[in-house]
C-alpha cells in the first residue's frame, strides 16, 4: 500500500460521523414517529437534520431538536418556524450570517464563521426528546466538536442543549450550571448559555429579543 493510500485509509477510519443516516435506527420511538410523518407528509424532509455551516467556523450553536414545522419539514436547522426568525435575524445583526432569511433552505442565507447543530437530530413527539434519545444522539454532537478545528465558542440554546454539550467538553453540571447569559470556560472553548429562542419563551417573556441579542453581542466581542 502506498503512503497516500495508507493515509487516506487512516483518515477514512478516523473521520467521525456528524449526522445520522437518513434511516437511522438508533432511537425506536423516533423511528416510529419519523415513519408516521413520512406517510402523512411525504414531501417533507422527515429525516435527521444535518448541521448547517462551515466546519471551519469558530462558533457552534447547539439547539434542542428539529421542529415539526421547521427543520423537520425543510431539512435546515431552525428554518421554517419562529425560533429561526429570531435566531437568523440575530445572527445577521452580529455578522454571523449574511443574506436574507426567507424560512426556506434555498433562500441563499449563508452563515459566517458559524455552524448550527442540534442535540437531537430527529424531530421528537411534542418536541420533547427522552433522556435515552439525547444520550444516544450525543455521539454526533461530539463528532461535530471534533471536526471543527477552529472552534472557540459554543452557544447552547436551552438547558438540554447545555447539559448535552457538557460531557464532550469534559465539564460536570456543578462546574457549569445553566443560566441565561452565563459563560463557562472549557479548556480552549467558551460555552455561552441562552434560553431557547422558541415562540413559547418569547411569548411568556422568559426570553426577550434584547436578552437574546445580548448573548451574541458577548460572543462577538470575545471572538473579535
C-alpha positions as CSV (number, residue, x, y, z in Angstrom):
1,X,0.0,0.0,0.0
2,X,1.4,3.4,-0.9
3,X,1.8,6.1,1.7
4,X,-1.0,8.2,0.2
5,X,-3.3,5.2,0.1
6,X,-2.4,4.4,3.7
7,X,-3.1,8.0,4.8
8,X,-6.4,8.0,3.0
9,X,-7.5,4.8,4.7
10,X,-6.5,6.0,8.1
11,X,-8.3,9.3,7.5
12,X,-11.4,7.4,6.4
13,X,-11.3,5.2,9.6
14,X,-10.9,8.2,11.9
15,X,-13.4,10.6,10.3
16,X,-16.3,10.9,12.8
17,X,-19.9,10.8,11.6
18,X,-21.5,14.2,12.3
19,X,-25.1,13.3,11.2
20,X,-27.1,10.1,11.4
21,X,-28.1,8.2,8.3
22,X,-31.4,9.2,6.8
23,X,-32.9,6.0,8.1
24,X,-31.0,5.9,11.4
25,X,-32.4,3.1,13.6
26,X,-30.9,4.1,16.9
27,X,-34.0,5.5,18.7
28,X,-37.1,3.3,18.1
29,X,-39.6,5.9,19.3
30,X,-38.2,8.5,16.9
31,X,-38.1,6.0,14.1
32,X,-41.8,5.2,14.6
33,X,-42.6,8.9,14.7
34,X,-40.4,9.6,11.6
35,X,-42.2,6.8,9.6
36,X,-45.6,8.2,10.5
37,X,-44.5,11.7,9.4
38,X,-43.3,10.3,6.1
39,X,-46.6,8.7,5.5
40,X,-48.6,11.9,6.4
41,X,-46.3,14.4,4.7
42,X,-44.2,12.7,2.0
43,X,-42.8,15.9,0.6
44,X,-41.2,17.0,3.9
45,X,-37.6,16.2,4.9
46,X,-38.6,13.8,7.7
47,X,-35.1,12.6,8.5
48,X,-32.2,13.5,10.7
49,X,-31.2,17.1,10.1
50,X,-27.6,17.8,9.2
51,X,-25.7,20.7,10.7
52,X,-25.7,24.0,8.8
53,X,-22.5,26.0,8.3
54,X,-18.8,25.6,7.8
55,X,-16.7,23.2,9.9
56,X,-14.0,25.8,10.0
57,X,-16.2,28.2,11.9
58,X,-15.2,29.4,15.3
59,X,-18.8,29.5,16.7
60,X,-21.1,26.5,17.1
61,X,-24.8,27.0,18.1
62,X,-26.4,24.0,19.7
63,X,-30.2,23.7,19.6
64,X,-32.6,21.1,21.0
65,X,-34.1,19.2,18.1
66,X,-35.7,19.8,14.7
67,X,-39.1,21.5,15.0
68,X,-42.0,19.6,13.3
69,X,-43.0,22.5,11.1
70,X,-39.4,23.9,10.9
71,X,-36.3,21.8,10.3
72,X,-38.2,18.5,10.1
73,X,-40.1,20.0,7.2
74,X,-37.3,22.0,5.5
75,X,-34.2,20.0,6.3
76,X,-32.2,23.0,7.6
77,X,-31.8,23.8,11.3
78,X,-34.1,26.5,12.6
79,X,-35.7,27.0,9.2
80,X,-39.5,27.4,8.9
81,X,-40.6,28.2,12.4
82,X,-40.5,31.2,14.8
83,X,-37.2,30.2,16.5
84,X,-35.5,30.6,13.2
85,X,-37.0,34.1,12.7
86,X,-35.3,35.3,15.9
87,X,-32.1,33.3,15.5
88,X,-31.3,34.2,12.0
89,X,-32.2,37.9,12.4
90,X,-29.8,38.0,15.4
91,X,-27.0,36.2,13.5
92,X,-27.3,38.6,10.6
93,X,-27.3,41.6,13.0
94,X,-24.0,40.4,14.6
95,X,-22.3,39.4,11.4
96,X,-22.6,35.6,11.9
97,X,-24.9,35.3,8.8
98,X,-25.4,37.2,5.6
99,X,-28.2,37.4,3.1
100,X,-32.0,37.4,3.7
101,X,-33.7,34.7,5.8
102,X,-36.9,33.6,4.0
103,X,-37.6,30.5,6.0
104,X,-36.7,28.0,3.3
105,X,-33.4,26.2,2.7
106,X,-32.9,27.7,-0.8
107,X,-33.2,31.3,0.4
108,X,-29.4,31.9,-0.1
109,X,-28.7,32.7,3.5
110,X,-25.1,32.0,4.4
111,X,-23.6,31.6,7.8
112,X,-20.3,33.5,8.6
113,X,-17.8,31.9,11.0
114,X,-20.8,30.0,12.5
115,X,-22.3,26.5,12.4
116,X,-25.6,25.2,13.8
117,X,-26.3,21.7,15.1
118,X,-28.9,20.1,17.4
119,X,-28.6,18.0,20.5
120,X,-31.1,15.5,18.9
121,X,-31.1,15.2,15.1
122,X,-34.6,13.8,14.6
123,X,-37.9,15.5,15.5
124,X,-39.4,14.1,18.7
125,X,-43.1,13.9,19.6
126,X,-44.2,17.1,21.2
127,X,-40.7,18.4,20.8
128,X,-39.6,16.5,23.9
129,X,-36.8,14.0,23.4
130,X,-36.3,11.4,26.0
131,X,-33.1,11.2,28.1
132,X,-32.1,8.0,26.3
133,X,-32.5,9.7,22.9
134,X,-30.4,12.6,24.0
135,X,-27.7,10.3,25.2
136,X,-27.8,8.2,22.1
137,X,-27.5,11.2,19.7
138,X,-24.7,12.9,21.7
139,X,-22.1,10.9,19.7
140,X,-23.0,13.0,16.6
141,X,-22.7,16.3,18.6
142,X,-19.3,15.2,19.9
143,X,-18.2,14.4,16.3
144,X,-19.2,17.9,15.3
145,X,-16.9,19.3,18.0
146,X,-14.1,17.0,16.9
147,X,-14.4,18.1,13.2
148,X,-14.3,21.9,14.0
149,X,-10.6,22.8,14.2
150,X,-11.1,26.5,14.8
151,X,-13.9,26.1,17.4
152,X,-13.7,28.7,20.2
153,X,-17.3,29.5,21.2
154,X,-20.4,27.4,21.7
155,X,-23.9,28.8,22.3
156,X,-26.3,26.4,24.0
157,X,-29.9,27.2,23.3
158,X,-31.7,25.9,26.4
159,X,-30.9,23.7,29.3
160,X,-31.0,20.4,27.3
161,X,-28.5,21.7,24.8
162,X,-26.3,23.0,27.6
163,X,-26.4,19.7,29.5
164,X,-25.7,17.5,26.5
165,X,-22.7,19.5,25.4
166,X,-21.1,19.4,28.9
167,X,-19.8,15.8,28.6
168,X,-17.9,16.2,25.3
169,X,-16.4,19.3,26.8
170,X,-15.3,17.4,29.9
171,X,-17.4,19.6,32.3
172,X,-19.7,18.5,35.1
173,X,-23.0,20.2,35.8
174,X,-21.8,21.5,39.2
175,X,-18.9,23.2,37.4
176,X,-21.0,24.9,34.8
177,X,-24.7,25.4,35.9
178,X,-27.1,26.5,33.2
179,X,-28.2,30.2,33.3
180,X,-29.2,32.6,30.7
181,X,-26.1,34.8,29.9
182,X,-23.7,32.6,31.8
183,X,-20.3,31.9,30.3
184,X,-18.3,28.8,31.1
185,X,-14.6,28.1,30.3
186,X,-13.8,24.6,29.0
187,X,-10.2,24.4,28.0
188,X,-9.8,26.4,24.8
189,X,-13.6,26.8,24.5
190,X,-16.2,29.1,26.0
191,X,-19.7,27.9,26.5
192,X,-22.4,30.6,26.4
193,X,-25.9,29.9,27.7
194,X,-29.1,31.2,26.4
195,X,-32.8,30.4,26.9
196,X,-34.1,28.8,23.8
197,X,-35.5,31.2,21.2
198,X,-38.8,29.4,21.0
199,X,-42.1,31.2,20.5
200,X,-43.2,29.9,23.9
201,X,-40.2,31.5,25.7
202,X,-40.7,34.8,23.9
203,X,-44.5,34.9,24.3
204,X,-44.2,34.3,28.0
205,X,-41.4,36.8,28.5
206,X,-38.8,34.2,29.6
207,X,-36.7,35.5,26.7
208,X,-36.8,38.9,25.0
209,X,-35.1,39.7,21.8
210,X,-32.8,42.1,23.7
211,X,-31.8,39.3,26.1
212,X,-31.0,37.0,23.1
213,X,-29.0,39.7,21.3
214,X,-27.0,40.2,24.5
215,X,-25.7,36.7,24.3
216,X,-24.5,37.1,20.7
217,X,-23.1,40.6,21.4
218,X,-20.9,39.0,24.1
219,X,-19.8,36.2,21.7
220,X,-18.9,38.7,19.0
221,X,-16.9,40.8,21.4
222,X,-15.0,37.9,22.7
223,X,-14.2,36.4,19.3
224,X,-13.1,39.9,18.0
